[in-house]
Amino acid sequence: MGIINVTPDSFSDGGLYVEPAAAIEHGLRLAAEGADILDIGGESTRPGAEPVPEDEELRRVLPVVTALARQVSVPLSVDTMKASVARHCLEAGVSILNDVSGLRDAAMVAVAVDYQPGVVVMHMQGTPQTMHLNPHYDNVVSELRDYFQERFHTLTALGIAPEALAFDPGIGFGKNLEHNLQLLAHLDQVMPPGRPVVLGVSRKGFLGQVTGRGRSERLAASLAVGCIAAARGQAHILRVHDVAATRDAMLMLEAIDRYRSLS
């Protein structure tokens, strides 16, 4: 899942693709590099980010969605917490709804029921404005497991098809270094069985805490985490900035795994 941030303030590439033409070009490049999904967002969810008005978020993402829907064959995802933005983007050609708030808004659930897209349900403690302020869990693994079980049962009871749902542990979203590492070590204990796991660790701060590397120097660490999770069968969709490098890493994992299955 290649990331297209149509924002001036995203933590890693804010401002690079804020103009529609630049975002569209970036999306075409990611698709050419081998992205299986393009995830387009118009509101930063980095720690401390301020909310974006609905009309501004739509102004950012809708031209990009509309153009890419005509020019690429891979599915498009919209990264939004706003039901109206989701609805407009689904009508423009998006087929996946990626909601970092976990569809806690009844209006977003209604959109998902009406259009029946793929849905990524993420966990976040607090909001982007508060999630970095002393996050606390008694047991992060069991609390996220309970959260995802509740989300699965609630959303399917409301009319979202079980096979439409994927789940994202929200690495870095209201979680400190220890929480992130505990979750990555025990992803198999967190997620609802039989549903895909979306994992977004690309360039994130906890990688820098471990390696001492700045944002632009975290590719190796990002690949390491993605490879470990994929090799364990605990991540099925990797949400990344660096599509070409991640694709190469996954191709090598698959090639080696084929030989292991033959032995």
Steps between C-alpha positions, in 0.01 A plus 500: 500500500678810373450820699392823327486782754327800343588707805736780601577352842530119493790382715720359223411657165270790589491763226660288228169402339260765620429614143271262309735470203789396725281253690369345179852465361610339828209257486585398144862446606399283798273291277785455251728393786260220588251636753195273530290777659533879502393667827412868461464729801432871535527541877816430699460268797850553638518565877373850573353558155204739488172393335439608141159641401291270286499726194879537511554126530272442203677772300827316558403141432212499251697617192769242580251218547311593182815512287657182638174306466524565125871429466590200717362149526586442867234563768489841664458555873404823675652574840235708676298527819221702336192325364429765238855483364476123487168517312629742236815295447311171473280659233816618319657154477646406839432141608659489848422713805794541741378658825759555774219561750367147452154597366391637836285756314154359421491707181818328378346160573195604296724589204675164524166318511365699204802451271647174634868589440792325654547647848819540703422533872787650699558537872594839641501601866368856512517729196791630292496806723530300826628151419864578574428642848597219738321202340417231755388135486479241773570236234529635147470160333183389677342845477548517125375143462180596685466817292524317168262226610247766597549687171463183295179391671348850508578589139383169357180521705440845348526365147864507393599170344761308705711440188518878441686564825874532559660614824793729582661506848581869460871487576596839642141615545471554873778253575852545632808301402427213737137477386605492135759228554263289710238516228746414223623203703145370555296601195365146475333546840340833412317471169169324425582162346458466125504872422785690330735711708606841369831610649631856477848549646668683214751761626320531836651651812542178697744379233712806571483434873651156444750584225580866565418577134315804369182474291680484166734226627247242621449290188705206627315496831164532323585205275621291792173537689290439190702191406475350849122552515446367148727199553306408813172528312393782730473782242329476163500862380798728566419872488826662386667805352772298324310269266783381275728396786216332690389311189853368448517385862164323473598332171808355667298377797252332266778342293667351806168387645416309182814293542426439867156366410658258252742350751 
